[in-house]
Amino acid sequence: MDKKRKILLVEDDEALGYLLSEYLKMKNFDVTWAKNGEEGLKHTQSSSFDLGVFDIMMPKMDGFSLAEKIKNDFPNFPFIFLSAKSLKVDVLKGFYLGAVDYLKKPIDEEELVIRIENLLNRLTPSEENKNAPELIQIGNFSFNSINQELFYKEEKTTLTVKECELLSFLLKRKNKLSNHKDILIKIWGKNDYFNKKSLNVFITRLRKYLDRDPTIKIENIHNKGYILRHTED
């Protein structure tokens, strides 16, 4: 029997929280339900989870603040936002904080389960990744995709799940065009306006990490995609 995947659900709405918790349990997930951000944070400090599902507008600590605190302590912890806040600025902030998905309420329970299963399958190392070299060298950088670590000489940066997935994608196509659509379908699971904006945010982050080596750059090809270029000195 497969091991149950552990989900941390942080939702202050009693009716919705109960509904989602029971439905996820019925679908064979191990669910811990916290009713505010502070309670959710305490659970992350005492237990490990495969994925977090966070509301944003909550008492004591909102979902954005919760995500920031978790990211500081557990940079590899994947989470999604489930919120009624649907303005573009909120969606982009959610992705900027490291969310692997942003779902707008109301949402069908079956759709939520499918999205969670797809995300967890993507986040589980594939046989290809398991057999990949432990370290990929590019210029003055070493990249460990398994541990989500990027080294510049002796300095280490721990990447978020999305940063790691995106850098892996671009490195596999080094000096070749990576189309917007291919990136979005592979990493975000959907090619749409909001995910494309999120992709731009993550490209900006990777550029900041990589700009210490002048032989590496991520080039924007207008209306097509990106090329991670590496030129030897």
N, C-alpha and C positions, 0 to 999 in steps of 0.2 A: 504493500500500500504506500502511495506517495506521501511524503511528509507535507503536512498542511502549511501553507504559506501564511505568514503572520502579518496582519494588517493593523495599523494604528489609525482608527477613525476618530477625528476630533471635530465634533459637531454639537453646538449648543441647543439646537432645536430638538426637543424631546421626541416629538412624533417622528421626524425624519431620521434622527439618530437611531431610534429603536428599529424603524423599518429597515434602514440600510444594514445595521448590525445583524439583525436576524436573517436578512436575505443573504448576506455574505457568508454567514455561518452555514446556511442551508446549501450554499455552493461550495462547501468544504474549505472555507478559509477560517483561520484562527484569528478572531477579531477582538481587539481591545478598544472599547469605546470611552473616550474622554469627552467631558461636556464643556470644557473651556481650554484656552491655550496653556494656562499654567499647569493644569492637570495633564495635558498632553505632553508637555515638556518633561514632567516628572517621570512619565512612563518611558520616555526615550533614555532617561538616565539610569533606569533600573532593568530594562528589557531591550532586546534587539528585535527589529522588525524588518520584513522584506520590503514594505511600502507603507507610506503614510498618505491618508486622504484627509485634507484639512479644509474646513470652512474658513472664511476670511473674517466676517463680521461676528466676533464673539466677545463675551465679557472677559475681564481680567487681562487677557492678552489676545490680540487679534492674530489671524492666520499669518499675515506677513511678518509680524514680529516673531512669532513662533518659528517660522521658516528660517529667519536670520539667525536666531539662537541655535537652532539645530545644525545649520550649516557651519557655524563656528566650531561646534563640538564634534559633529559627525559629517564631514564634507561629502562622504560617499552615500549618505542616506537618501534614497529616492523618495519623492513625494509628489502628489498632485493636489491642485486646488479644486474644490467643488464649491462654487459660490454664485450668488445672485449678482455680484458686481461684474457687469459685462462691458463696461467702457473699455475702449482700446488701451488707455493708460493703465488700467488695472490688470488687463491680460498681459501686457508687456512687462509690467512690474513683476507679475507672478513668474514669468519665464526668466526674467533677469535674476530673480532670487534663486533660480536653479530648479524650478519645477519641471518635471518631465511631461506634464500635461496640465491643462486648465479647462475644466468642464463647467459649463454654465447651467445653473438651476433654472427651471426644474429639469431633472434628468431621469430617464427611464432606468430602473434598476438593472434590467438585463443589459442595457448598453454599458452601464458602469462596470458590470462584471466582465464583459467582453474587453473593454478598454484595459481594465486591470490585468486580465490574463495576458493580453497582447504585450503590455508593458513589461510584465514579469518575465515573459518568454524572451523579450528583447534584452532584458538586463541580465539574464542567465547566460554565462559564457558559452558560446557555441563550440563545437568540436574544432572549428577552424581557429577560433581564438585561443582555445586550450593548447593547440599545437603551434601557435604563433611564437616567434622569438620573444623571450622575456623582455629584452630591451631593443628598441628601434633607435638607431643613431641617425640624426640629421643635423649637420653642422655641429654647433657646440651643445646641442641638446641630446638628451637621452629620454626616450618615452617608454614607460611601462604601462601598457594598456590594461593589464590585469589588475594592478594595484592603483590605477588612475593617478599615476605620478609622472610629472614632467621635471626633468633635471636640467638646469643650466649650470654646467661644470659641477660644483658641489652643492648648489642651491636647489632645494626641492619645492615644487608647487604641487599641491594636491588638487586635482581637477574634479569638477562635478561630473555626474553621469553624462549629461548632455555634452559638456566640453570634451570629455574623453571620446564619446561616440563620434563627434564631429571631427576631431583631430585624426582619429583612426581612419575615418572615411576619406579625408583629404590626403592622408599619407599614402593610402593604398593607391591613390591616383596622382601621386606626386608628378608635377610638371605636365599634368593632363587636366582637361576641363572636367569639373564636377558640376553637372547640371542642377539648377535649383530644384527641379521636380524630383530628381533621383535622391538628392539629399533629404528633402522633406518627407518623401514616402518611406525611405529607409529609417530615418531617425525619429521623425515626428508622427509618422503613420498616416499623414494627410497633407495634401498640397493645397493650402488655402492662404488667404491674406494674412491672418494673424500668425500662423506658423512661419510665414516668410519674414514677417517683422521680427519674430523671435530669432530666426536664423541670423538675421543681420546683427542682433545683439550679441549672439555667441561668436560670430566672426570677429566682431570688435574686441571681445575678450581675448580670443586666441591671438589676435594681432598684437595686443599689449604684452602677452607672455613672450611672443616670438621676436619682438622688435629689438631684442638685445643682440641678435645675430643678424648683421646686415646681408648675409647670403640667403636669408629666408624671408619670403614675403607671401602674403595671401592676396592675390590679384583679383579684383572684381571685373568680370567680363559682362558688360551691360546687357541686361535682360536675358542672360544665359546662365551664369553661375560663377564659380570661383576656381582659381588654379592656385594650389600651393606650390610655389616655385622655390627651388634650391639651386643656387649657382655656386660653383666652386670658386674660391679666391684665385 
